[in-house]
Amino acid sequence: MSGLETHIGLLHNCMEQWLRKDNEDLKRAIERTVDEDLFSFEDIKHQVIHLKNSLTLESLMQWAKVSGLSHGSLSNKKIICLHAGNLPLVGLQDILAVMMTGGSYAGKISKKDPYLLLPLLNLLEEKKIAKSIEWSITLDKLSETRADALLFAGSESSKPTVLEKLLHLKIIRPDTPQLMRTAHFSLAIIENNSKQTMEDLTEAVFRYGGTGCRSVAMVVAPFHLHSQKCSFTDYIEAFWMRNPQHKKPAPVLEHRFAYNKAIGIEQAWLNNFLIEEYIDKPDQKFILHWVKGDLKDIERLIDTYGSGLQSVYSNERSGSEVGRRRFEPLSDAQTPPVWWRPDGIDTIKWLQQKV
């Protein structure tokens, strides 16, 4: 067995131990997260089950293969990760990328998700998976860190302030390589209204209340919203029965519904979510834009919004390319493989090339 295979095997053992049903530390982290109303139990459960299914030894080895991972390639490098907090455990892939390269990890944990990652980080530190593992919910407590690269996931608006703080604390230098991920939403095309298609679309739109960058905020369909409104609402209500929406929209969303009604925009009002037949870029949470169109419209939308798009989905066309983007399966929108490439960039490959 090679050194790389041994290292990935040890990392996989940590993943298994972390996600075990009898891991009391993870149980307490989940309970505290739910008690403090940070995420719903249903959304955390969805994420944990997905990780149990996807973090296999085979999937980690596959990621190593497709990324061209070399054993210990970053063994003398420190990577600082600024994790988003919009979804439970959303920073996990960056942690795995640093661990797999053998780099030292410094993590700024989001105040919106301050508990769920900690049992894993404690375990990785205990098993000495990396030379150095440190983390905090504030950058000030990482002020002694001198990073060789930055992985950032968050909002476009917070990026300048964060970079200024990192430079002020001398955690990074002006020339430190930076992978800044600020994509806003995902796009899907459906070509029928079969039960499977509509269930996949419902999951892709409404899981996490639509707050993830992989969440579909615009769908292109061959039919108008009006013809699907009643049946689609049935799928949504069935989903919400099992997965109640955790966060609620501000009153401004109801004002938007009233405005749409006044000017004649076709829409469906769901109390905590709005679907509207509108082609402009999604600019508010809790809204799905429905576009009657076809593949040409997808190409045009990719050209228009490409830099703000996370993923483009289709069950019928997955694997094919459109507008320099590859379709991902709609059914995988909220259950991506461990090696998926945010913004088309493989994190491990980027680290090895830039650091």
N, C-alpha and C positions, 0 to 999 in steps of 0.2 A: 504493500500500500504506500502511495506517495505521501510526501509531507502535506500537500494540498488536500488530499483525500482525508488524511488524519485530522487536519484542522477543521475541515467542513463537518466531519463526523462529530467532533467535540461540540461544535456550534449547534449542530442538529440536536444533540443530546440535551443541550441547554434549552432549546426551544420546546422539546418534548416535556422536560421537567417543569418548565414555566407554565405550560398549558394543561398540565394534568388536573383532573377533577379535584384531587385532594390537595392542591396547592393553596394552603390557607392564606398566604400572602396575597395571591391574586384575588381570592375570594373577598378579602377585606378591602382591597383596592376597588373592586367592582362595587361592593356595598357602599363604600364611602362616596364614590363617584355618583351613584344613583341617589344616595341620601342628600347630597349637596346639589342635586338637580342639574348636574353638568351634562349627562347624557341619559337616555332612557335605557332601562335594562334590556329591552328588546334589541336595540341597536348594538349594544355591547355584546350581547349573546350572538347576534349575527356575525359580528367581526371575529369573535373568538372561535366560533365554529368554522368560519372560513379559514382562519389561520391554521387551525388543527388539520384541515383538509389540504391546505396548500403548502405548508412548510414541511414538506417531506425531504428526506435525504436526496431523493432523485431530483426534486425540483431545485434544490440548492446546487447540486452538481450540474444540472442543466444550465443554471444561471452562470456558473463558473465557466462553462464551455462556451456559451454564446457571447460572453463578455471578454473572453480571452484572458481570464484571470491567471496571474502568475503567483505562486506561493510566496507569501511574505513581501509582496511588491511595495507595500507602504509601511513596512515594519518600523522604520525610523521617522515616520511622519505623524503629525497630529491633525486631526480633522475636527473642526467645530461644526456642529449641526444645530441649526435653529429650527425647531419643529413647530409645525402648525398645530392648532388645537380645534379645528372645525369638525373633525371626526374622531371617534375613539381610536387610539393607537395608530394614528395616521403617520407618525414618524418612524415606524418600525423599519421600513425598507432602507432608509438612510443608515440606521443603526446596523442593519445586516450588511450593507455595502462596506461600511468601515470595518466591521469585524472580519468579513471575508478577505479583505485585502491585508489584514494584519495591522492596520493602522491603530493609533491611539485615538480614543473618542472623548470629545468634550461636548456635552449636550445642554442646550438651553431648552428646558422643558416648558411647554405652554402652561400658563395659569388656567387655561380652559380645560386642560387634561393633565393634571399634575400627579396623578396616582397610578394610572394603569401601566405605564412603562417601568415604574420603579422596581417591581419584583424581578423583572427581566434584567435590568441593569445591575441590580445587586447580585443576581446569579452569575451573570457574565463576569463580574468583578471577582466573585468568590472562586470561579473556575479558571481565572486568569486567561480568559480567551484573548485579551489584548494586554499590551504592556501597561497601558494606563487607561482608566475609565473614570471620568468625572462628570458631574452634572449638577444643575441648579435651575430653579425657576427664575433667577435673575442673572443678568450678564455681569453685574458687579462682583458676584461671588466667583466668577470665572476670570477675573482680571489678571491672574497670573498665567493664564493660558497664552501660548504663542502658537497660533495655528498656521499650518502649511496650506490649508484650503478651507473654504466655507461652503457648506450645503445649507441653503435657505429655502424654506417653504412658508409662504404667507401671502399677505395682500400686497398689491402694488403700492398702495398708499403708505404702508409701514416701512417699505424698503429703504428710503433715504434716511429716516431716523435711525433705523437699526444699523446701517452701515456707518453712519456718523458715530454712533456709540461704540461700535466695534473698533473703529480707528482711534477714537479718543482713549479707549482703554488699552490700546496697543495689542489687542487680541489678534487683529489682522494688520497687514501692511497695505498700502495702496495697490501694490502689485500682486497681492495674494489671489490665487485663482478662486473664482466665485461661480457657483452654480446656483442661480437665482430662479426659483420656480414660483411664478405668480399667475398661472393660467386661471381662467375664470369659470368656464363651464364646458360642457360637452354637447355634442350634436349627434342626432340619430336620424336614420332614414328607415321607414317601415314601408313594406310593399303589399301588405295584406292586413286583415284584421282578425286573424285566427286567434284562438284562445291563447296559444303559446306566445304569439307575438305581443298581444296586449298585456299579458301577465309580465313578460320580460320588460316591456316599456314601463309598466307601472312600477316595478321594482327599481328600474334605472332612474326614474324621475323622483319617486317619493321616499325612497330609503334615505334616512338622515334628514328628512324634510327638504331634500334637494340642495343641501348646503355643501356637498362635496364637489371638488373640481371634476370628478368623473361623473357627477350627476347630470342627467340630460336636462337641459334648459330650453332646447329647441328641437322639435321633431318635424321632419319633412315626410308627408304622407300623400298618397295618390287621391285622397278624398278630403273634403272640407270637414272642419270640426263639427258642424251642425249634424252631419249624418252619423257621427260616432259618439256624440255627447252622452246620450243615455247609457249606452253599453259600456263606454269607458268609465263613466262614473260608478257603475256597478263593480268593475274591477278595483277601482280606487277604494271604495268603501269596504270591500272585502279585505284589501291589504291593511287598511287602517284598523279594522277589527282585530287583526293580529299584531299590528305594529302602530300603536297610537302615535300621532305626530307629537314630537317632544316640544319643539319651539313653536310659538305662535307668531303670526305676522303682526306688524304694527297697524294701527287704524288706517294708515295711508293706503294700504292695499284695497280696503273697501272703497276708499275715495276713487281709486283707479277704476274699480269695477263700475262705479257710478258714471265716471267720465266716459269709459268705453261704451256704456249703454246709451249715453247721450249722443255720441257721434256715430253709433251704429256698428261698432266692432263686434264681431261674433265672439262669444265667450261662454265659459262655464264657471260659475261661482261656487266654490266648495267650502265656504266659511273660513278655512285656514289655508286655502290655496286658490290660485286663479289660473285658468287656462284661457288663453286668448289667441285668436287667429291673427297673428301679427308677425311681420318678417324682420323688424328691427332687432338689434342686439339686446339680449336680456340685460336689464339694468337694475333689477330688483330681485330680492329673494322671494321664494314662494310663488313664482310665476313660471308656467310653461308656455312657450311660444309655439303655436301650431302653424305650419306652413303647408299649403297644398302645393305640391311640386313633385319633381323627379330628380334624377341624378344630375342633370344640368344645374338645377337649383342648389344642390349640395356643393358642386364645384364652385359656384359663384359665392356661396356663403363661406366656404373655406378660404377663398381668395380675400374676402372682405374681413373675416374675423380670425384668420389663421393664427395670429400671434396670441390671441386670447383663448384659443380652443385647447382643451386638454386632450380629448379623444373624440373619434368619429366612429359611430357604431352602425352595424347592420347584421342581422342574422343571415340574410340571403347572400350577402356579398363579403362576409368576413374573410380576411386574408388578401383581398384584392385592393388595388390602390385607386385613389381619386384625388386630384388636386395636390399631389405630392404627399398625401396622407394615406395610411393603411387603415382599412376598416377593421375594427375589433368586433368580436361578437357582442351583440346587444345583451345576450344572456349573461355575459361576464362583466357587465358594467360595474357592479358593486362587489364583484369577487374576482379581482385581477390576479393573474399568476404572479409569483414572487419576482419574476424577472421582467415584468412589464416596464416599459420605458416612458416615464412622464415626459411630456413634450418631445417624445421621440429620442430622448437621450438616455443611454444606459449609464447609470450612476457609477458602477464599477469601472467600466471602460473610460468614462470621463476622468475619474480619479487617477487611473493609471497613466493617462495621456497628459494630464495637466500638472500633476504633483511631482 
